Amino acid sequence: MTAHRTSTILAYAAPALPLGMLYFPVYVYLPPFYAARGVDLATLGVILLVARLLDAVTDPAMGLLSDRFSTRWGRRRPWLAVACVPILVAAWALFVPPAEPSALYVGVWLVALTLAWTMALTPYYAWGAEMATGYAERTRVTSWRESVALGGAVLAAVLYAAAGADTALGLELIALALFVLLPAATLWALLRAPEPRDWSTKRLGLREAARTAFANRPFLRLLLAYFINGAANGLPAALFLFFVEHRIGSPALAGPLLALYFLAAILGAPIWIKLSARHPKHKVWCGAMIYACAVFAAALALGPGDEIAFAVIAGLSGLALGADLALPPAMQADVVDADTAATGEQRTGAYFAVWSVATKAALALAGGAALATLGAVGFDATPGAVNGPGALWTLSLLYAGAPVVLKLVAVALIWGFPIDGAAQSALRARIEARAG
């Protein structure tokens, strides 16, 4: 099992930078931007919901296509190349719209971007899982990719903030950066990052494929733990701005604190790479989640004026985010090995498509449940509003208390995970011996 050079892994990770730049604009910046231009806010919510529901269909379809559609350039890389142009066109249309855009305009281009984004990301993640076949090597690949993606999110936030109050200019700067970075990064990846062979020895029918996937107990166990931990991370993500303004009382610090959180995740990546080279990945991930619980529990005691304490918590919890982003996808690649060894078909794209749907569902359900609960207790999210002790305590429990409980459930699920380094090596030996 050959270890890749860092330069090769960087070439593979490069497209994650421009692709990561899309998250903040699509899910944070665009709704208020279009609302200020006359598009009904409720209609925008429906459009975003439809785009999310569409992912539940397009992600598995794209996974299946990339598994079954083979070319002389590989199964994964051609999709990334083809997706570049529609991503750039749709992003430019959304980020630099006409003066009076209609709801139909927003809906058409958001769906177009969602489809192109799926066309790129699902095969891209499967490519990374197949690129590294070694147990610890997979953590290196996923750590670099997720760190670079976080760097893209931070870059988008910096470009947007550089425009000040001119939100239109901020979005245009992001679109211009995408036009430079996405083609360059994609070309670098296509030229310098190899796509390994397909180890499949047969193709399964759809019914047999579904049956064997549901019989893959390590996959189901990991998927459930990841979903629960994703919900735990989705709660503070959805409530971060509310917590900073209404609990800490410092809304101006939201941007710097968010940047600190992401930068800490990037800086912490080498820690998880080194630990996973010495210990089973599932135990390292459990340790990271337990550590995150201790950090989040401290946030329950925060109140007005605790800016420094909250900055420390943001930085420390950011380190744990790096583990959440890097280790589970590396474990998922091991789970795909278990499926390939059992069935004879390497279905990495299909598995990572289900993974993608679970990720989006966890974030959506956690955010929706949090907002509904706050609404039920009378929390007023209006800037400058004064909330009572009960509403503020509910905000703290949702932001810091509920994630601790959810993460501990995820730890209980994953602590005895059956695939460690020895088991994964045995699986690879079976796969490669069968394929000759």
ZIBEL-V700094 format. One record per backbone hydrogen bond with DSSP energy under -0.5 kcal/mol. NH is the residue of the N-H (numbers start at 1). CO is the residue of the C=O. E is the energy in kcal/mol with one decimal. If there is no record, write none. Layout:
<<NH,CO,E> <NH,CO,E>>
This chain:
<<9,5,-2.0> <10,6,-2.6> <11,7,-1.9> <12,8,-2.1> <13,9,-2.6> <14,10,-1.5> <15,12,-0.5> <16,13,-1.8> <17,14,-1.9> <18,14,-0.6> <19,15,-2.2> <20,16,-2.2> <21,17,-1.0> <22,19,-1.2> <23,20,-0.9> <25,21,-0.6> <26,22,-2.2> <27,23,-2.6> <28,24,-2.4> <29,24,-2.2> <30,25,-2.7> <32,28,-0.6> <33,29,-1.6> <34,30,-2.8> <35,31,-2.2> <36,32,-2.0> <37,34,-0.7> <38,35,-1.4> <39,34,-2.1> <44,40,-2.1> <45,41,-2.0> <46,42,-1.9> <47,43,-2.4> <48,44,-2.5> <49,45,-2.1> <50,46,-2.7> <51,47,-2.2> <52,48,-1.9> <53,49,-2.6> <54,50,-2.4> <55,51,-1.2> <56,52,-0.8> <56,53,-0.7> <57,54,-1.3> <58,54,-2.8> <59,55,-2.4> <61,57,-1.7> <62,58,-2.7> <63,59,-2.3> <64,60,-2.5> <65,61,-2.3> <66,62,-2.5> <67,63,-1.5> <68,64,-1.9> <69,65,-2.6> <70,68,-0.8> <71,74,-0.8> <74,71,-1.5> <79,76,-0.8> <80,76,-1.1> <81,77,-1.9> <82,78,-2.5> <83,79,-2.2> <84,80,-0.9> <84,81,-0.6> <86,82,-0.6> <87,83,-2.1> <88,84,-2.3> <89,85,-2.6> <90,86,-2.5> <91,87,-2.6> <92,88,-2.3> <93,89,-2.2> <94,90,-2.1> <95,91,-3.0> <96,92,-2.4> <101,98,-0.6> <106,102,-2.0> <107,103,-2.7> <108,104,-2.7> <109,105,-2.1> <110,106,-2.4> <111,107,-2.3> <112,108,-2.1> <113,109,-2.3> <114,110,-2.5> <115,111,-2.5> <116,112,-2.2> <117,113,-2.8> <118,114,-2.3> <119,115,-2.2> <120,116,-1.5> <121,117,-3.0> <122,118,-1.8> <124,120,-1.6> <125,121,-2.7> <126,122,-1.8> <127,123,-2.6> <128,124,-1.8> <129,125,-1.8> <130,126,-1.9> <131,127,-2.0> <132,128,-1.0> <133,131,-0.5> <138,134,-1.5> <139,136,-0.8> <140,136,-1.2> <141,137,-1.9> <142,138,-2.5> <143,139,-2.6> <144,140,-2.2> <145,141,-2.3> <146,142,-2.6> <147,143,-2.2> <148,144,-2.4> <149,145,-2.3> <150,146,-2.1> <151,147,-2.0> <152,148,-1.7> <153,149,-1.9> <154,150,-2.4> <155,151,-2.4> <156,152,-2.3> <157,153,-2.0> <158,154,-2.4> <159,155,-2.6> <160,156,-2.3> <161,157,-2.4> <162,158,-2.1> <163,159,-0.7> <163,160,-0.8> <164,161,-1.8> <166,163,-1.8> <167,165,-1.6> <170,166,-1.9> <171,167,-2.3> <172,168,-1.9> <173,169,-2.5> <174,170,-1.6> <175,171,-2.2> <176,172,-2.5> <177,173,-2.2> <178,174,-2.2> <179,175,-1.8> <180,176,-1.1> <181,177,-3.0> <182,178,-2.2> <184,180,-1.1> <185,181,-3.0> <186,182,-2.4> <187,183,-2.4> <188,184,-2.1> <189,185,-2.3> <190,186,-2.7> <191,187,-2.0> <192,188,-2.2> <193,189,-2.2> <194,192,-0.6> <196,194,-0.6> <199,197,-0.6> <201,344,-3.8> <202,344,-1.2> <209,205,-2.8> <210,206,-2.3> <211,207,-2.2> <212,208,-2.5> <213,209,-1.8> <214,210,-2.1> <215,211,-0.9> <216,213,-1.2> <217,215,-1.5> <220,216,-2.1> <221,217,-2.6> <222,218,-2.4> <223,219,-2.9> <224,220,-2.3> <225,221,-2.2> <226,222,-2.7> <227,223,-2.4> <228,224,-2.4> <229,225,-2.6> <230,226,-2.6> <231,227,-2.2> <232,228,-2.0> <233,229,-2.0> <234,230,-2.1> <235,231,-1.7> <236,232,-0.8> <237,233,-1.4> <238,234,-2.4> <239,235,-1.7> <240,236,-0.9> <243,239,-2.9> <244,240,-2.6> <245,241,-2.0> <246,242,-3.0> <247,242,-0.6> <247,243,-1.6> <248,243,-2.2> <249,244,-0.7> <250,244,-2.4> <253,250,-1.8> <254,251,-1.5> <257,253,-2.5> <258,254,-2.2> <259,255,-2.3> <260,256,-2.3> <261,257,-2.2> <262,258,-2.1> <263,259,-2.6> <264,260,-2.3> <265,261,-1.4> <266,262,-2.0> <267,263,-2.7> <268,264,-1.8> <269,265,-0.5> <269,266,-1.1> <271,268,-0.9> <272,268,-1.3> <273,269,-1.9> <274,270,-2.3> <275,271,-2.4> <276,272,-2.2> <277,273,-0.9> <278,274,-0.7> <278,275,-1.0> <279,275,-2.1> <284,280,-2.0> <285,281,-2.7> <286,282,-2.1> <287,283,-2.4> <288,284,-2.2> <289,285,-2.4> <290,286,-2.5> <291,287,-2.3> <292,288,-2.3> <293,289,-2.0> <294,290,-1.8> <295,291,-1.8> <296,292,-3.0> <297,293,-2.5> <298,294,-1.0> <298,295,-0.5> <299,295,-0.6> <299,296,-1.1> <300,297,-1.3> <301,298,-1.3> <302,299,-1.3> <305,248,-2.4> <306,303,-1.8> <307,305,-1.1> <310,306,-2.1> <311,307,-2.2> <312,308,-2.1> <313,309,-2.1> <314,310,-2.7> <315,311,-2.3> <316,312,-2.6> <317,313,-2.8> <318,314,-1.6> <319,315,-1.1> <320,316,-0.9> <321,317,-1.6> <322,318,-1.4> <323,319,-0.8> <324,320,-2.0> <325,321,-2.1> <326,322,-1.9> <327,323,-2.3> <328,323,-0.6> <330,326,-1.1> <331,327,-2.2> <332,328,-2.5> <333,329,-1.7> <334,330,-1.1> <335,331,-2.0> <336,332,-2.1> <337,333,-1.5> <338,334,-1.5> <339,335,-1.8> <340,336,-2.9> <341,337,-2.8> <342,338,-1.4> <343,339,-2.7> <344,340,-2.3> <347,345,-1.0> <351,347,-2.1> <352,348,-2.6> <353,349,-1.6> <354,350,-1.9> <355,351,-2.0> <356,352,-2.0> <357,353,-2.2> <358,354,-2.3> <359,355,-2.1> <360,356,-2.2> <361,357,-2.5> <362,358,-2.4> <363,359,-1.9> <364,360,-2.4> <365,361,-2.8> <366,362,-2.3> <367,363,-2.3> <368,364,-2.5> <369,365,-2.6> <370,366,-2.3> <371,367,-2.3> <372,368,-2.3> <373,369,-2.3> <374,370,-2.3> <375,371,-2.3> <376,372,-1.9> <377,373,-1.4> <378,375,-1.1> <379,374,-2.6> <381,379,-0.7> <385,382,-2.5> <387,385,-0.6> <392,388,-2.2> <393,389,-2.5> <394,390,-2.0> <395,391,-2.0> <396,392,-2.2> <397,393,-2.5> <398,394,-2.5> <399,395,-2.4> <400,396,-2.9> <401,396,-1.1> <402,397,-3.4> <404,400,-0.8> <405,401,-1.6> <406,402,-2.4> <407,403,-2.6> <408,404,-2.0> <409,405,-1.7> <410,406,-2.1> <411,407,-2.4> <412,408,-2.1> <413,409,-1.8> <414,410,-1.9> <415,411,-1.8> <417,414,-1.8> <420,418,-0.9> <424,420,-2.5> <425,421,-2.1> <426,422,-2.0> <427,423,-2.0> <428,424,-2.4> <429,425,-2.0> <430,426,-1.9> <431,427,-2.3> <432,428,-2.7> <433,429,-2.1> <434,430,-2.2> <435,431,-1.9> <436,432,-0.9>>
